[in-house]
Amino acid sequence: MNKTIFPFNYQGQLNVNSSKSYAQRAFILSLLATNESIIYNSDKSKDVLAIQNCIRQLGSEIIPLEKGLKIIPPARKKIESVTLNVGESGLALRMLGIVATLFSSKVQLIGEGSILNRSQKQLIEILEQLGFLVTHQNYKLPIKIEGQIRNQNLVIDASEGSQVISGLLITLPLLNKSSKIELKNITSLPYLEMTSSIMANFGVSISQEFNKTLSFEGNQAYKPSLYTIEGDWSGAANHLVGAAISGNIKLIGLNSKSKQADAVVLSVLQEFGAELKIYETIEGAEIIKVNEKQIKKSFEVDLTNAPDLFPILSILACAAMGKSTLIGTNRLLNKESNRLQAISSMLDSFSVNYEIGDNSISINGSGSIQPTQTINTYNDHRIAMAATIAACLSKNPIELTEPSCVEKSYPNFFRDIEKLTN
């Protein structure tokens, strides 16, 4: 069923949703810990629920508490075979594709929806380099992995992303022997730093710089942890942009010093000309306040390390006066949709002029849009949220296809919009 979004302005205060990137990593590390951990502030987005289901399949028990979830890890013993349904979560697929081999010499990875059409070439090639026999469907799911790790000295082209490499960072310290990874053409560096940071919370540290060869001592162990998931910059970016375009907002629960790549949205909003303030409450929580300003300037930003920001910053570019350029479009081709195509389609529907370069898109903003037809979200949560925020620039309603796709990362998105606009 389609959803109609009427023009609106931002006004009010909101507690941000929790980061699924941190949550998924925390659940995997809880699976591997030597004793029970407690995870606080996790949400019920589809990607997080998928990772919880997978760690259950690997033997973890998850017990709801009054506040948080207790994760009791399994005894580390090999099971004959295991099938993991990762839902639509690329992160779950690529990290658990490595981690699950610690639990069984026969692992099958299956999924649902858009992930069935996405190439997993990087994951498969790394698994084969590790020594596994991998069966796949032209680099797509389902994927069967057989054998055990035989090669612990790896050379990896990291240009396709960081998720498989994060799985390696988590897995290799647990092996009996030391390991070495040489990384080339690194993208999404902040996500590797995020993985390293949360690993340290569970007692395993990576001290090397990621632009050099990484060495890992073997026979390490993850300690149990009491871990609180921080707020999600990817979801919050939609509200921050919406307020910068039309209105004001106070967001509670973000970490301005976060390892999340999408925190770069703050510097983009400053270049755009929005008024930003960051301050702490008495309890120590950060509040980020954004106010719309009359002058809205064009901007240029390299999103190679933060490709999830492309949809919402395309809307910000529509609000700016003049040509804004977003660099890094090569990272958009293997997401929940072909996001460059989805963004182009959205801009066409808004009658906004744009130019696509070799690795960029330049958008000629005029401060408003003119929706001419129903916006196809391509069942992509980032496109659906960005198109919703575009209503802040429109005099006419915007109709979205497949609005439920936001449940992948931010199930309360539309409810939060209603809180801020009623």
One Martini backbone bead per residue (centre of mass of N, CA, C, O) as a GRO file, in nm:
protein
  422
    1MET     BB    1   0.095   0.037   0.023
    2ASN     BB    2   0.068   0.351  -0.007
    3LYS     BB    3   0.209   0.681   0.087
    4THR     BB    4   0.114   0.996   0.217
    5ILE     BB    5   0.293   1.308   0.206
    6PHE     BB    6   0.271   1.598   0.366
    7PRO     BB    7   0.346   1.896   0.410
    8PHE     BB    8   0.625   2.001   0.631
    9ASN     BB    9   0.744   2.092   0.958
   10TYR     BB   10   0.976   2.131   1.195
   11GLN     BB   11   0.900   2.046   1.554
   12GLY     BB   12   1.112   1.965   1.827
   13GLN     BB   13   1.161   1.647   2.003
   14LEU     BB   14   1.407   1.364   2.000
   15ASN     BB   15   1.468   1.030   2.030
   16VAL     BB   16   1.685   0.834   1.900
   17ASN     BB   17   1.769   0.584   1.730
   18SER     BB   18   1.938   0.300   1.707
   19SER     BB   19   2.226   0.140   1.609
   20LYS     BB   20   2.264  -0.122   1.388
   21SER     BB   21   2.571  -0.140   1.359
   22TYR     BB   22   2.628  -0.180   1.661
   23ALA     BB   23   2.426  -0.403   1.730
   24GLN     BB   24   2.531  -0.629   1.544
   25ARG     BB   25   2.812  -0.641   1.668
   26ALA     BB   26   2.728  -0.698   1.962
   27PHE     BB   27   2.590  -0.974   1.910
   28ILE     BB   28   2.835  -1.119   1.796
   29LEU     BB   29   3.021  -1.078   2.046
   30SER     BB   30   2.828  -1.224   2.242
   31LEU     BB   31   2.852  -1.499   2.102
   32LEU     BB   32   3.187  -1.502   2.161
   33ALA     BB   33   3.178  -1.496   2.447
   34THR     BB   34   3.254  -1.643   2.768
   35ASN     BB   35   2.992  -1.483   2.856
   36GLU     BB   36   2.748  -1.298   2.963
   37SER     BB   37   2.553  -1.039   2.816
   38ILE     BB   38   2.445  -0.686   2.796
   39ILE     BB   39   2.200  -0.517   2.595
   40TYR     BB   40   2.142  -0.180   2.525
   41ASN     BB   41   1.933  -0.006   2.311
   42SER     BB   42   1.777  -0.193   2.131
   43ASP     BB   43   1.603  -0.266   1.851
   44LYS     BB   44   1.334  -0.376   1.594
   45SER     BB   45   1.477  -0.411   1.350
   46LYS     BB   46   1.520  -0.629   1.097
   47ASP     BB   47   1.833  -0.651   1.112
   48VAL     BB   48   1.847  -0.714   1.418
   49LEU     BB   49   1.660  -0.961   1.419
   50ALA     BB   50   1.834  -1.128   1.227
   51ILE     BB   51   2.086  -1.150   1.411
   52GLN     BB   52   1.942  -1.286   1.644
   53ASN     BB   53   1.856  -1.537   1.491
   54CYS     BB   54   2.144  -1.632   1.417
   55ILE     BB   55   2.262  -1.667   1.709
   56ARG     BB   56   2.061  -1.883   1.780
   57GLN     BB   57   2.150  -2.090   1.559
   58LEU     BB   58   2.447  -2.088   1.716
   59GLY     BB   59   2.334  -2.103   2.050
   60SER     BB   60   2.203  -1.866   2.159
   61GLU     BB   61   2.065  -1.683   2.433
   62ILE     BB   62   1.770  -1.468   2.462
   63ILE     BB   63   1.694  -1.239   2.734
   64PRO     BB   64   1.458  -1.054   2.858
   65LEU     BB   65   1.459  -0.745   3.015
   66GLU     BB   66   1.366  -0.462   3.151
   67LYS     BB   67   1.667  -0.378   3.056
   68GLY     BB   68   1.733  -0.536   2.794
   69LEU     BB   69   1.969  -0.801   2.683
   70LYS     BB   70   2.045  -1.134   2.734
   71ILE     BB   71   2.351  -1.310   2.644
   72ILE     BB   72   2.399  -1.658   2.593
   73PRO     BB   73   2.651  -1.835   2.510
   74PRO     BB   74   2.790  -2.086   2.357
   75ALA     BB   75   2.953  -2.353   2.325
   76ARG     BB   76   3.263  -2.415   2.163
   77LYS     BB   77   3.124  -2.616   1.920
   78LYS     BB   78   3.085  -2.822   1.669
   79ILE     BB   79   2.859  -2.828   1.410
   80GLU     BB   80   2.756  -2.992   1.142
   81SER     BB   81   2.521  -2.775   1.064
   82VAL     BB   82   2.416  -2.447   0.913
   83THR     BB   83   2.136  -2.216   0.882
   84LEU     BB   84   2.127  -1.874   0.767
   85ASN     BB   85   1.894  -1.606   0.807
   86VAL     BB   86   1.951  -1.260   0.705
   87GLY     BB   87   1.750  -1.155   0.529
   88GLU     BB   88   1.841  -0.809   0.433
   89SER     BB   89   2.133  -0.831   0.566
   90GLY     BB   90   2.450  -0.752   0.473
   91LEU     BB   91   2.604  -0.755   0.740
   92ALA     BB   92   2.525  -1.035   0.838
   93LEU     BB   93   2.632  -1.190   0.596
   94ARG     BB   94   2.939  -1.088   0.591
   95MET     BB   95   3.012  -1.155   0.887
   96LEU     BB   96   2.887  -1.450   0.923
   97GLY     BB   97   3.043  -1.584   0.689
   98ILE     BB   98   3.287  -1.597   0.889
   99VAL     BB   99   3.200  -1.662   1.187
  100ALA     BB  100   3.038  -1.938   1.139
  101THR     BB  101   3.305  -2.116   1.088
  102LEU     BB  102   3.351  -2.167   1.402
  103PHE     BB  103   3.082  -2.374   1.422
  104SER     BB  104   3.110  -2.482   1.112
  105SER     BB  105   3.183  -2.680   0.811
  106LYS     BB  106   2.861  -2.615   0.745
  107VAL     BB  107   2.740  -2.334   0.561
  108GLN     BB  108   2.428  -2.162   0.517
  109LEU     BB  109   2.317  -1.884   0.313
  110ILE     BB  110   2.026  -1.690   0.355
  111GLY     BB  111   1.741  -1.493   0.221
  112GLU     BB  112   1.569  -1.176   0.149
  113GLY     BB  113   1.476  -1.006  -0.103
  114SER     BB  114   1.713  -0.784  -0.214
  115ILE     BB  115   1.963  -0.973  -0.143
  116LEU     BB  116   1.921  -1.180  -0.382
  117ASN     BB  117   2.042  -0.946  -0.600
  118ARG     BB  118   2.321  -0.939  -0.456
  119SER     BB  119   2.646  -0.921  -0.469
  120GLN     BB  120   2.910  -1.159  -0.312
  121LYS     BB  121   3.208  -1.155  -0.417
  122GLN     BB  122   3.390  -1.069  -0.184
  123LEU     BB  123   3.313  -1.291   0.015
  124ILE     BB  124   3.385  -1.535  -0.167
  125GLU     BB  125   3.686  -1.465  -0.221
  126ILE     BB  126   3.770  -1.468   0.079
  127LEU     BB  127   3.686  -1.756   0.145
  128GLU     BB  128   3.874  -1.886  -0.065
  129GLN     BB  129   4.137  -1.768   0.054
  130LEU     BB  130   4.095  -1.925   0.331
  131GLY     BB  131   3.988  -2.237   0.205
  132PHE     BB  132   3.709  -2.256   0.094
  133LEU     BB  133   3.419  -2.407  -0.017
  134VAL     BB  134   3.214  -2.240  -0.267
  135THR     BB  135   2.863  -2.211  -0.317
  136HIS     BB  136   2.684  -2.048  -0.594
  137GLN     BB  137   2.477  -1.786  -0.769
  138ASN     BB  138   2.649  -1.584  -0.922
  139TYR     BB  139   2.723  -1.447  -0.630
  140LYS     BB  140   2.460  -1.555  -0.497
  141LEU     BB  141   2.205  -1.648  -0.338
  142PRO     BB  142   2.286  -1.918  -0.216
  143ILE     BB  143   2.540  -2.009   0.033
  144LYS     BB  144   2.810  -2.246   0.048
  145ILE     BB  145   3.020  -2.361   0.325
  146GLU     BB  146   3.334  -2.547   0.323
  147GLY     BB  147   3.534  -2.616   0.598
  148GLN     BB  148   3.846  -2.442   0.670
  149ILE     BB  149   4.090  -2.256   0.787
  150ARG     BB  150   4.418  -2.228   0.598
  151ASN     BB  151   4.446  -1.910   0.549
  152GLN     BB  152   4.622  -1.625   0.734
  153ASN     BB  153   4.732  -1.478   0.460
  154LEU     BB  154   4.610  -1.171   0.338
  155VAL     BB  155   4.480  -1.021   0.028
  156ILE     BB  156   4.278  -0.714   0.010
  157ASP     BB  157   4.016  -0.569  -0.162
  158ALA     BB  158   3.839  -0.277  -0.016
  159SER     BB  159   3.645  -0.123  -0.232
  160GLU     BB  160   3.353  -0.275  -0.159
  161GLY     BB  161   3.415  -0.277   0.155
  162SER     BB  162   3.392  -0.367   0.525
  163GLN     BB  163   3.221  -0.615   0.629
  164VAL     BB  164   3.406  -0.860   0.583
  165ILE     BB  165   3.646  -0.742   0.739
  166SER     BB  166   3.503  -0.733   1.011
  167GLY     BB  167   3.476  -1.039   1.028
  168LEU     BB  168   3.782  -1.084   1.042
  169LEU     BB  169   3.854  -0.915   1.290
  170ILE     BB  170   3.678  -1.094   1.481
  171THR     BB  171   3.796  -1.390   1.411
  172LEU     BB  172   4.117  -1.416   1.405
  173PRO     BB  173   4.186  -1.394   1.723
  174LEU     BB  174   4.055  -1.701   1.775
  175LEU     BB  175   4.278  -1.841   1.662
  176ASN     BB  176   4.563  -2.036   1.705
  177LYS     BB  177   4.692  -1.845   1.502
  178SER     BB  178   4.838  -1.617   1.341
  179SER     BB  179   4.760  -1.314   1.148
  180LYS     BB  180   4.727  -1.160   0.807
  181ILE     BB  181   4.653  -0.827   0.661
  182GLU     BB  182   4.627  -0.686   0.333
  183LEU     BB  183   4.519  -0.363   0.250
  184LYS     BB  184   4.331  -0.239  -0.032
  185ASN     BB  185   4.140   0.013  -0.111
  186ILE     BB  186   4.001   0.175   0.118
  187THR     BB  187   3.673   0.167   0.247
  188SER     BB  188   3.493   0.250   0.514
  189LEU     BB  189   3.680   0.315   0.763
  190PRO     BB  190   3.483   0.386   1.003
  191TYR     BB  191   3.377   0.085   1.026
  192LEU     BB  192   3.644  -0.037   1.121
  193GLU     BB  193   3.666   0.145   1.372
  194MET     BB  194   3.408   0.045   1.498
  195THR     BB  195   3.488  -0.248   1.531
  196SER     BB  196   3.738  -0.194   1.705
  197SER     BB  197   3.588  -0.049   1.937
  198ILE     BB  198   3.392  -0.284   2.021
  199MET     BB  199   3.607  -0.496   2.072
  200ALA     BB  200   3.732  -0.346   2.316
  201ASN     BB  201   3.474  -0.384   2.495
  202PHE     BB  202   3.541  -0.716   2.462
  203GLY     BB  203   3.883  -0.736   2.494
  204VAL     BB  204   3.980  -0.662   2.186
  205SER     BB  205   4.269  -0.531   2.031
  206ILE     BB  206   4.355  -0.282   1.775
  207SER     BB  207   4.659  -0.101   1.706
  208GLN     BB  208   4.658  -0.069   1.417
  209GLU     BB  209   4.669   0.062   1.112
  210PHE     BB  210   4.463   0.042   0.819
  211ASN     BB  211   4.711   0.132   0.609
  212LYS     BB  212   4.820  -0.143   0.705
  213THR     BB  213   4.938  -0.424   0.811
  214LEU     BB  214   4.765  -0.679   0.976
  215SER     BB  215   4.807  -0.818   1.305
  216PHE     BB  216   4.724  -1.138   1.474
  217GLU     BB  217   4.675  -1.280   1.754
  218GLY     BB  218   4.613  -1.568   1.898
  219ASN     BB  219   4.406  -1.690   2.151
  220GLN     BB  220   4.174  -1.511   2.198
  221ALA     BB  221   3.917  -1.325   2.399
  222TYR     BB  222   3.590  -1.258   2.474
  223LYS     BB  223   3.431  -1.051   2.683
  224PRO     BB  224   3.203  -0.965   2.871
  225SER     BB  225   2.922  -0.722   2.844
  226LEU     BB  226   2.808  -0.386   2.903
  227TYR     BB  227   2.604  -0.261   2.635
  228THR     BB  228   2.546   0.054   2.472
  229ILE     BB  229   2.359   0.176   2.224
  230GLU     BB  230   2.388   0.411   2.008
  231GLY     BB  231   2.296   0.643   1.814
  232ASP     BB  232   2.163   0.705   1.482
  233TRP     BB  233   2.290   0.875   1.209
  234SER     BB  234   2.127   0.774   0.967
  235GLY     BB  235   1.844   0.845   1.075
  236ALA     BB  236   1.901   1.140   1.185
  237ALA     BB  237   1.971   1.282   0.916
  238ASN     BB  238   1.679   1.329   0.828
  239HIS     BB  239   1.606   1.535   1.057
  240LEU     BB  240   1.835   1.736   1.020
  241VAL     BB  241   1.760   1.810   0.729
  242GLY     BB  242   1.466   1.891   0.774
  243ALA     BB  243   1.533   2.130   0.967
  244ALA     BB  244   1.725   2.285   0.770
  245ILE     BB  245   1.491   2.331   0.563
  246SER     BB  246   1.224   2.314   0.791
  247GLY     BB  247   1.299   2.446   1.098
  248ASN     BB  248   1.327   2.243   1.403
  249ILE     BB  249   1.558   2.061   1.635
  250LYS     BB  250   1.586   1.804   1.897
  251LEU     BB  251   1.847   1.569   1.963
  252ILE     BB  252   1.862   1.262   2.148
  253GLY     BB  253   2.159   1.032   2.156
  254LEU     BB  254   2.402   1.145   2.029
  255ASN     BB  255   2.745   1.116   1.903
  256SER     BB  256   2.973   1.355   1.799
  257LYS     BB  257   3.225   1.122   1.833
  258SER     BB  258   3.159   0.917   1.638
  259LYS     BB  259   3.233   0.634   1.421
  260GLN     BB  260   3.017   0.715   1.243
  261ALA     BB  261   3.009   0.819   0.921
  262ASP     BB  262   2.729   0.996   0.929
  263ALA     BB  263   2.839   1.240   1.106
  264VAL     BB  264   2.915   1.426   0.855
  265VAL     BB  265   2.647   1.587   0.836
  266LEU     BB  266   2.731   1.831   1.008
  267SER     BB  267   2.931   1.964   0.806
  268VAL     BB  268   2.723   1.997   0.579
  269LEU     BB  269   2.525   2.183   0.735
  270GLN     BB  270   2.727   2.410   0.773
  271GLU     BB  271   2.771   2.466   0.469
  272PHE     BB  272   2.463   2.521   0.415
  273GLY     BB  273   2.376   2.713   0.696
  274ALA     BB  274   2.305   2.593   0.949
  275GLU     BB  275   2.206   2.584   1.283
  276LEU     BB  276   2.435   2.473   1.541
  277LYS     BB  277   2.396   2.272   1.849
  278ILE     BB  278   2.598   2.145   2.129
  279TYR     BB  279   2.478   1.969   2.424
  280GLU     BB  280   2.441   1.892   2.767
  281THR     BB  281   2.298   1.728   3.001
  282ILE     BB  282   2.291   1.647   3.325
  283GLU     BB  283   2.318   1.328   3.243
  284GLY     BB  284   2.515   1.353   2.959
  285ALA     BB  285   2.347   1.397   2.724
  286GLU     BB  286   2.316   1.469   2.395
  287ILE     BB  287   2.235   1.774   2.218
  288ILE     BB  288   2.097   1.844   1.893
  289LYS     BB  289   2.067   2.155   1.725
  290VAL     BB  290   1.841   2.264   1.456
  291ASN     BB  291   1.829   2.548   1.231
  292GLU     BB  292   1.684   2.735   1.015
  293LYS     BB  293   1.798   2.925   0.738
  294GLN     BB  294   1.768   3.143   0.483
  295ILE     BB  295   2.044   3.057   0.391
  296LYS     BB  296   2.115   2.818   0.118
  297LYS     BB  297   2.392   2.634   0.048
  298SER     BB  298   2.600   2.495  -0.138
  299PHE     BB  299   2.778   2.174  -0.189
  300GLU     BB  300   3.061   1.952  -0.102
  301VAL     BB  301   3.091   1.581  -0.096
  302ASP     BB  302   3.251   1.289   0.031
  303LEU     BB  303   3.080   0.950   0.032
  304THR     BB  304   3.259   0.692   0.033
  305ASN     BB  305   3.226   0.642   0.364
  306ALA     BB  306   2.892   0.749   0.327
  307PRO     BB  307   2.652   0.621   0.129
  308ASP     BB  308   2.380   0.655   0.303
  309LEU     BB  309   2.364   0.982   0.243
  310PHE     BB  310   2.273   1.032  -0.047
  311PRO     BB  311   1.962   1.066  -0.036
  312ILE     BB  312   1.940   1.302   0.178
  313LEU     BB  313   2.155   1.495   0.034
  314SER     BB  314   1.984   1.530  -0.219
  315ILE     BB  315   1.770   1.699  -0.073
  316LEU     BB  316   1.954   1.922   0.025
  317ALA     BB  317   2.035   2.008  -0.265
  318CYS     BB  318   1.747   2.105  -0.341
  319ALA     BB  319   1.751   2.340  -0.114
  320ALA     BB  320   1.970   2.461  -0.252
  321MET     BB  321   2.155   2.728  -0.405
  322GLY     BB  322   2.259   2.544  -0.654
  323LYS     BB  323   2.549   2.350  -0.698
  324SER     BB  324   2.577   2.018  -0.591
  325THR     BB  325   2.831   1.771  -0.478
  326LEU     BB  326   2.842   1.410  -0.495
  327ILE     BB  327   3.080   1.179  -0.389
  328GLY     BB  328   3.071   0.813  -0.459
  329THR     BB  329   2.871   0.645  -0.661
  330ASN     BB  330   3.016   0.361  -0.673
  331ARG     BB  331   2.866   0.272  -0.386
  332LEU     BB  332   2.545   0.235  -0.515
  333LEU     BB  333   2.505  -0.050  -0.686
  334ASN     BB  334   2.493  -0.265  -0.404
  335LYS     BB  335   2.221  -0.225  -0.272
  336GLU     BB  336   1.891  -0.243  -0.216
  337SER     BB  337   1.959  -0.070  -0.457
  338ASN     BB  338   2.009   0.126  -0.723
  339ARG     BB  339   2.077   0.429  -0.600
  340LEU     BB  340   2.131   0.601  -0.844
  341GLN     BB  341   1.869   0.536  -0.987
  342ALA     BB  342   1.674   0.614  -0.753
  343ILE     BB  343   1.764   0.911  -0.731
  344SER     BB  344   1.710   0.991  -1.023
  345SER     BB  345   1.409   0.927  -1.018
  346MET     BB  346   1.338   1.125  -0.793
  347LEU     BB  347   1.438   1.385  -0.935
  348ASP     BB  348   1.253   1.360  -1.176
  349SER     BB  349   0.987   1.376  -1.005
  350PHE     BB  350   1.091   1.680  -0.899
  351SER     BB  351   1.219   1.853  -1.129
  352VAL     BB  352   1.539   1.800  -1.109
  353ASN     BB  353   1.850   1.892  -1.188
  354TYR     BB  354   2.119   1.675  -1.322
  355GLU     BB  355   2.456   1.525  -1.293
  356ILE     BB  356   2.653   1.253  -1.412
  357GLY     BB  357   2.947   1.120  -1.328
  358ASP     BB  358   3.193   0.899  -1.272
  359ASN     BB  359   3.173   0.973  -0.922
  360SER     BB  360   2.900   1.159  -0.949
  361ILE     BB  361   2.660   1.413  -0.830
  362SER     BB  362   2.487   1.695  -0.968
  363ILE     BB  363   2.278   1.943  -0.806
  364ASN     BB  364   2.015   2.175  -0.898
  365GLY     BB  365   1.915   2.398  -0.683
  366SER     BB  366   1.597   2.601  -0.571
  367GLY     BB  367   1.428   2.529  -0.285
  368SER     BB  368   1.247   2.325  -0.459
  369ILE     BB  369   0.967   2.113  -0.550
  370GLN     BB  370   0.779   1.902  -0.814
  371PRO     BB  371   0.570   1.674  -0.787
  372THR     BB  372   0.458   1.433  -1.059
  373GLN     BB  373   0.475   1.154  -0.893
  374THR     BB  374   0.522   0.860  -0.787
  375ILE     BB  375   0.748   0.729  -0.559
  376ASN     BB  376   1.004   0.507  -0.605
  377THR     BB  377   1.169   0.313  -0.355
  378TYR     BB  378   1.267   0.017  -0.420
  379ASN     BB  379   1.255  -0.100  -0.129
  380ASP     BB  380   1.421   0.152   0.012
  381HIS     BB  381   1.477   0.300   0.307
  382ARG     BB  382   1.644   0.554   0.219
  383ILE     BB  383   1.448   0.656   0.002
  384ALA     BB  384   1.191   0.682   0.175
  385MET     BB  385   1.304   0.891   0.377
  386ALA     BB  386   1.393   1.110   0.177
  387ALA     BB  387   1.113   1.153   0.040
  388THR     BB  388   0.977   1.251   0.295
  389ILE     BB  389   1.157   1.507   0.344
  390ALA     BB  390   1.076   1.647   0.071
  391ALA     BB  391   0.805   1.773   0.185
  392CYS     BB  392   0.958   2.035   0.293
  393LEU     BB  393   0.970   2.141  -0.036
  394SER     BB  394   0.657   2.119  -0.070
  395LYS     BB  395   0.311   2.190  -0.182
  396ASN     BB  396   0.280   1.885  -0.230
  397PRO     BB  397   0.217   1.577  -0.220
  398ILE     BB  398   0.373   1.256  -0.137
  399GLU     BB  399   0.409   0.942  -0.299
  400LEU     BB  400   0.470   0.611  -0.173
  401THR     BB  401   0.627   0.322  -0.212
  402GLU     BB  402   0.688   0.091   0.014
  403PRO     BB  403   0.708   0.209   0.328
  404SER     BB  404   0.791  -0.055   0.504
  405CYS     BB  405   1.107  -0.052   0.448
  406VAL     BB  406   1.194   0.107   0.715
  407GLU     BB  407   1.209  -0.153   0.905
  408LYS     BB  408   1.505  -0.231   0.859
  409SER     BB  409   1.615   0.043   1.048
  410TYR     BB  410   1.325   0.231   1.112
  411PRO     BB  411   1.021   0.160   1.240
  412ASN     BB  412   0.957   0.473   1.371
  413PHE     BB  413   0.966   0.696   1.157
  414PHE     BB  414   0.666   0.793   1.111
  415ARG     BB  415   0.606   0.846   1.410
  416ASP     BB  416   0.825   1.063   1.447
  417ILE     BB  417   0.715   1.260   1.244
  418GLU     BB  418   0.445   1.308   1.387
  419LYS     BB  419   0.562   1.426   1.651
  420LEU     BB  420   0.706   1.680   1.486
  421THR     BB  421   0.416   1.782   1.326
  422ASN     BB  422   0.166   1.815   1.549
   0.00000   0.00000   0.00000
